C-alpha cells in the first residue's frame, strides 16, 4: 500500500491500521519523521522503542528480525524505529518478511524513515504491494499545506488559530512540521489551552513565545557553508554562538537547502543549465529572487564530481553526511555547538575546492 503527504495531513490513513511495516521516504525528511511519530502515537500499545540505524541493518540484516521478535526487558510490547539512507534497510526487511512467512512468529511494528530513497527504490518495490506494509512518499511541502497541518495540530491541542497565525507559524518553522509542532505545543501551554476547554490564540501571544524565523539567523550561515565561502565562515560561526542559534534548527535549514539543490539538479538533468529554468519552474522549486544568486552558485559547486572521474557528485556525498551529523547532534546534545561548527567547516572546505 502507498500513501503521500496529503494522506497524513488529514490524519492517519486507514491503510496504516492494517500495516505492521512502514517505509517513509522522499526528500521531505521532516514530513516522513512526523508521519512515523503519528503512526507510533496511534499504535494500540506502542511499548518500548528500539532504535536501529541503516548501518546496523546493512552490517547484520538478521538483527531486525531478532529485535522485532524479541520481548522487552520488562515483558512489555515494543516497536522498532529505523533511520536509514537509501536502500540500507532492504535486505533486513526482506529477511524479516521471509522468516515471518516461514513461521517465525509475529513481529513488532517496524517503522523505517529512509532519506535519499524514493517510492521507486528497491525497498519500496518490496513493500508497496503487501497488505501488511505501507510505503509513504513525502515531498517538500508548500506554505498552504503546512499551515493546514498547523491548524490541525492546534485543534488537537485545544487551540483555535486563524489562517494568518497558522501561516505565520508555518513560515517561522521554515515549513518543517516538527518545528511547527513544537511551536504549537509552546503556544498551547502559554495560552492554557486544553482539548476539553479550547481557547483562541492571538498574533500577540505568538510574538511573546515564537521562535525567530530562519531568515533572521540561519540563512547567512547556510549560504556561507554551502557556497564554500571560507572568508565569511569564521564570522558566521561566531555569530551562531553569539546569538545562541539552535544547532539542530540550523542543521535542518542546511538539510532543507541540500534537498532543494537535489530537486533542482534532478529537474535540470545531466545537460540542463540553471538559466533554462522558467519562472514557473523556479517557483515550484522554491527559488525566490532574493535567494537565486546564492542557489545558482551552490548548484555550480555541488553538481561537480566528488572526485576526479567519479560517477557521484559532491551533492551525493553531502546528503548522507548531513544525516549522519544529525544523528550525532541528537546523541551528543551537550557538545552540539562544537560538533556542528567542526563539521560545517569541513563541508565549507569541501565546497570551496575547484
C-alpha positions in Angstrom: 0.0 0.0 0.0 1.1 3.5 -0.7 0.4 6.9 0.8 1.6 10.5 0.4 1.9 13.8 2.3 -1.7 14.8 1.8 -3.0 11.5 3.3 -1.2 12.1 6.5 -2.1 15.8 6.6 -5.7 14.7 7.0 -4.9 12.2 9.8 -3.7 8.6 9.8 -4.6 6.8 6.5 -6.9 3.8 7.0 -4.3 1.6 5.4 -1.9 2.3 8.3 -4.3 0.4 10.7 -3.6 -2.9 8.8 0.1 -2.4 8.4 3.0 -3.6 10.6 5.9 -2.5 8.3 6.1 1.2 7.4 8.6 2.7 4.9 8.6 6.5 4.8 10.9 8.1 2.2 11.2 11.1 -0.1 13.0 14.5 0.1 10.9 15.8 3.0 12.6 14.0 5.9 10.7 16.2 8.4 7.4 15.1 7.0 8.4 11.4 6.9 9.6 11.6 10.5 6.4 13.3 11.6 4.3 10.6 9.9 6.3 7.9 11.6 5.6 9.5 15.0 1.9 9.8 14.1 1.8 6.0 13.5 3.6 5.3 16.8 1.1 7.5 18.6 -1.8 5.6 17.0 -0.5 2.1 17.9 -2.8 0.4 20.5 0.2 -0.4 22.7 3.4 1.1 21.3 5.5 -0.1 24.3 9.3 0.2 24.2 11.1 1.9 21.3 14.1 0.1 19.9 16.1 2.4 17.6 18.4 0.9 14.9 20.3 2.7 12.1 20.5 1.8 8.5 24.2 1.0 9.0 23.3 -1.6 11.7 20.9 -3.3 9.3 23.4 -3.2 6.5 26.1 -4.9 8.6 23.7 -7.5 10.0 20.3 -7.9 8.2 19.2 -10.5 10.7 19.2 -8.1 13.6 15.9 -6.5 12.6 14.0 -9.9 12.8 15.8 -10.6 16.1 14.8 -7.3 17.7 11.2 -7.4 16.2 10.5 -10.8 17.6 12.3 -10.4 21.0 10.4 -9.4 24.1 11.0 -6.2 26.0 13.2 -6.4 29.1 10.1 -5.9 31.2 7.9 -8.1 29.2 6.1 -5.2 27.5 5.4 -4.6 23.8 7.9 -2.8 21.6 8.2 -1.2 18.2 11.3 -0.8 16.0 12.3 2.6 14.7 15.0 2.7 12.0 16.7 5.7 10.4 18.3 4.7 7.2 19.6 6.1 4.0 18.6 4.8 0.6 18.1 1.1 0.5 20.1 0.3 3.6 17.1 -1.5 5.2 16.1 -3.6 2.1 17.9 -6.9 3.0 16.8 -6.7 6.6 13.2 -6.1 5.7 13.3 -8.9 3.1 14.7 -11.3 5.7 12.0 -10.2 8.3 9.3 -10.9 5.7 10.7 -14.3 4.6 11.2 -15.6 8.1 7.7 -14.5 9.1 6.2 -16.4 6.1 8.3 -19.4 7.1 6.6 -19.5 10.5 9.0 -17.5 12.7 6.1 -15.8 14.5 4.6 -12.3 14.9 6.9 -9.3 14.9 6.7 -5.9 16.5 5.8 -3.0 14.2 8.7 -1.7 12.2 9.0 1.9 11.0 11.7 3.0 8.6 12.5 6.6 7.8 14.8 6.5 4.8 16.4 9.7 3.5 17.7 9.6 -0.1 15.1 6.9 -1.0 12.0 7.2 -3.1 8.9 5.2 -3.9 10.8 3.8 -6.9 13.6 2.3 -4.7 14.1 -1.5 -4.2 12.8 -1.3 -0.7 9.6 0.5 -1.8 9.1 -2.1 -4.5 9.5 -4.9 -2.0 6.7 -3.5 0.2 4.2 -1.5 -1.8 2.0 -4.4 -2.9 1.9 -6.0 0.5 -1.3 -5.7 2.6 0.8 -5.6 5.8 3.1 -2.8 4.7 2.7 0.9 3.9 5.1 3.0 1.8 4.8 6.7 2.3 6.4 9.2 -0.2 7.0 12.7 1.2 7.7 15.7 -1.0 8.7 19.2 0.3 5.5 20.9 1.5 4.2 24.3 0.5 3.0 27.0 2.8 -0.7 26.2 2.4 -0.3 22.5 3.3 2.0 23.3 6.3 -0.4 26.0 7.5 -3.3 23.4 7.2 -1.2 20.9 9.3 -0.5 23.7 11.9 -4.2 24.3 12.3 -4.8 20.5 12.7 -2.1 20.4 15.4 -3.7 23.4 17.1 -7.2 21.8 17.0 -5.8 18.6 18.7 -4.3 20.8 21.4 -7.5 22.7 22.0 -6.1 25.9 20.4 -8.1 28.0 17.8 -5.9 29.7 15.2 -6.9 31.9 12.3 -5.4 31.4 8.9 -2.9 34.3 9.2 -1.4 33.0 12.5 -1.2 29.4 11.2 0.7 30.7 8.1 3.0 32.8 10.4 3.9 29.7 12.5 4.5 27.7 9.3 6.9 30.4 8.0 8.7 30.7 11.3 9.2 26.9 11.3 10.6 27.1 7.7 7.8 24.7 6.6 9.2 22.0 8.9 6.3 20.2 10.6 8.4 19.0 13.5 9.4 22.6 14.4 5.8 23.7 13.8 4.5 21.1 16.3 7.0 22.4 18.9 5.7 25.9 18.3 2.1 24.9 18.6 2.8 23.0 21.8 4.5 26.1 23.3 1.7 28.3 22.3 -0.9 26.0 23.7 0.9 25.9 27.0 1.3 29.7 27.0 -2.5 30.2 26.3 -3.6 27.5 28.8 -5.4 25.6 26.0 -6.9 22.2 26.6 -8.8 19.9 24.2 -11.7 19.9 26.8 -11.6 23.7 27.1 -10.5 25.2 23.7 -9.3 28.8 23.6 -8.2 31.2 20.9 -4.6 32.4 20.3 -3.7 35.8 19.0 -0.7 37.0 17.0 0.4 38.9 20.1 0.5 35.6 22.0 2.8 34.0 19.5 5.0 37.1 19.3 5.7 36.6 23.0 6.9 33.0 22.7 7.6 32.3 19.0 10.9 31.3 17.5 12.8 33.6 15.2 12.4 32.8 11.5 15.2 31.0 9.6 15.9 34.3 7.7 16.6 36.0 11.0 19.6 33.9 11.7 20.1 30.7 9.8 20.3 31.7 6.1 23.6 33.7 6.1 25.4 30.7 7.6 23.7 28.2 5.3 24.9 30.2 2.3 28.4 30.6 3.7 28.8 26.9 4.3 27.2 25.5 1.1 28.7 28.3 -1.0 32.2 27.4 0.2 32.8 31.0 1.4 35.7 30.3 3.8 36.4 34.0 4.3 32.8 34.6 5.8 32.7 31.3 7.7 34.5 32.3 11.0 32.4 35.4 11.3 29.2 33.4 10.8 30.2 30.7 13.2 31.0 33.4 15.8 27.5 34.9 15.2 26.0 31.4 15.7 27.4 31.2 19.2 26.8 34.9 20.0 23.1 34.6 19.1 22.7 31.1 20.6 21.3 29.7 17.4 19.8 26.2 17.9 22.3 23.7 16.4 19.6 21.2 15.3 17.4 24.0 13.8 20.4 25.3 11.9 21.3 21.8 10.6 17.6 21.4 9.5 18.0 24.6 7.5 21.1 23.2 5.8 19.3 19.9 5.1 16.4 21.7 3.5 18.7 23.7 1.2 20.6 20.5 0.3 17.3 18.8 -0.5 16.3 21.8 -2.6 19.6 21.6 -4.5 19.0 17.9 -5.2 15.5 18.6 -6.6 16.8 21.4 -8.8 19.6 19.1 -10.1 17.1 16.4 -10.9 14.9 18.9 -12.8 17.9 20.2 -14.8 19.1 16.7 -15.8 22.7 15.9 -16.9 22.9 18.6 -19.6 20.5 21.2 -18.3 21.6 24.7 -17.2 20.2 26.8 -14.4 19.3 29.6 -16.9 17.0 27.1 -18.7 14.5 27.2 -15.8 11.3 29.2 -16.4 9.8 31.4 -13.8 7.1 28.8 -13.1 9.7 26.1 -12.6 11.7 28.3 -10.2 8.5 29.0 -8.2 7.8 25.2 -8.0 11.3 24.6 -6.8 11.2 27.3 -4.2 13.7 29.6 -5.9 12.9 33.1 -5.0 14.6 36.2 -6.4 16.3 37.1 -3.1 18.0 33.6 -2.9 18.6 33.0 -6.7 22.2 34.2 -6.8 23.2 32.0 -3.8 21.4 28.9 -5.1 22.9 29.3 -8.6 26.4 29.5 -7.0 25.7 26.4 -4.8 24.3 24.4 -7.7 27.6 25.1 -9.6 29.7 23.9 -6.7 27.7 20.8 -5.6 27.0 19.4 -9.0 30.7 18.9 -9.7 32.1 15.3 -9.5 33.0 14.3 -5.9 36.5 13.2 -7.1 38.3 13.0 -10.4 36.4 10.6 -12.8 33.9 9.9 -10.1 30.3 9.0 -11.1 29.0 10.6 -8.0 28.5 14.3 -7.5 29.5 16.3 -4.4 25.8 16.5 -3.5 25.6 12.7 -3.4 28.2 12.7 -0.6 26.7 15.7 1.2 23.2 14.4 2.0 24.3 11.2 3.8 26.9 13.2 5.7 24.2 15.7 6.9 22.1 12.7 8.0 25.0 11.3 10.0 25.7 14.7 11.5 22.0 15.0 12.6 22.2 11.7 14.4 25.4 12.7 16.1 24.0 16.0 17.3 20.9 14.3 18.8 23.2 11.8 20.5 25.6 14.4 21.9 23.4 17.4 22.7 25.9 18.9 25.2 28.6 19.2 22.6 26.3 20.0 19.7 27.7 23.5 19.1 31.3 22.3 18.8 30.4 19.3 16.7 28.3 21.4 14.3 31.0 24.1 13.9 33.7 21.5 13.1 31.5 19.7 10.6 30.3 22.9 8.9 33.9 24.0 8.5 34.7 20.7 6.7 31.7 20.9 4.5 32.6 24.5 3.5 36.2 23.5 2.7 34.8 20.6 0.5 32.5 23.1 -1.3 35.4 25.6 -1.9 37.5 23.1 -3.8 38.0 23.8 -7.5 
